[in-house]
Amino acid sequence: MWTAGYRHGGEAWHVLISATTGQVVGRRPYSAWKIASLVGSVLAVVAVLIGAIVVSR
């Protein structure tokens, strides 16, 4: 069993990882700007693909 504890944003976070199965138990902080940038990147790629399809017709 692996265990990790750290502080982020003034809150304590704890994670347990089973060395046998690899199962992870615990919560983790989410970064709003990283999620937003991922969504924006996916939308940009979809827009480029749609634009390429429309231009090629």
VOGU-3710 file (C-alpha; in Angstrom, 3 decimals, decimal comma):
1> mwtagyrhgg> 0,000/0,000/0,000  1,324/3,420/-0,997  0,040/6,512/0,763  0,479/10,178/-0,070  -0,628/13,316/1,691  -0,173/16,904/0,615  -1,634/20,377/1,032  -3,166/22,325/-1,840  -5,222/25,472/-1,551  -5,098/25,351/2,225
11> eawhvlisat> -6,725/21,907/2,310  -5,135/18,538/3,147  -5,455/15,804/0,505  -4,768/12,100/1,102  -4,425/9,319/-1,479  -4,000/5,564/-1,004  -2,745/3,327/-3,833  -2,815/-0,467/-3,745  0,548/-1,833/-4,892  -1,133/-5,098/-5,912
21> tgqvvgrrpy> -4,114/-3,897/-7,961  -3,211/-0,271/-8,668  -6,568/0,870/-7,293  -6,504/4,510/-6,173  -8,640/5,723/-3,283  -8,960/9,383/-2,367  -9,976/12,768/-3,679  -7,887/15,219/-5,619  -8,220/18,906/-6,451  -9,385/19,903/-9,916
31> sawkiaslvg> -7,936/22,879/-11,754  -10,677/24,978/-13,370  -8,288/26,642/-15,856  -6,857/23,275/-16,982  -10,349/21,867/-17,553  -11,379/25,030/-19,423  -8,259/24,923/-21,613  -8,901/21,259/-22,461  -12,495/22,014/-23,468  -11,329/25,014/-25,514
41> svlavvavli> -8,664/22,934/-27,264  -11,147/20,211/-28,158  -13,598/22,793/-29,505  -10,826/24,412/-31,572  -9,851/21,059/-33,103  -13,500/20,287/-33,918  -13,897/23,747/-35,504  -10,797/23,229/-37,651  -12,021/19,812/-38,787  -15,475/21,144/-39,618
51> gaivvsr> -13,890/24,058/-41,478  -11,686/21,685/-43,486  -14,687/19,556/-44,425  -16,754/22,596/-45,513  -13,886/24,062/-47,581  -13,170/20,753/-49,327  -16,728/20,458/-50,664
//
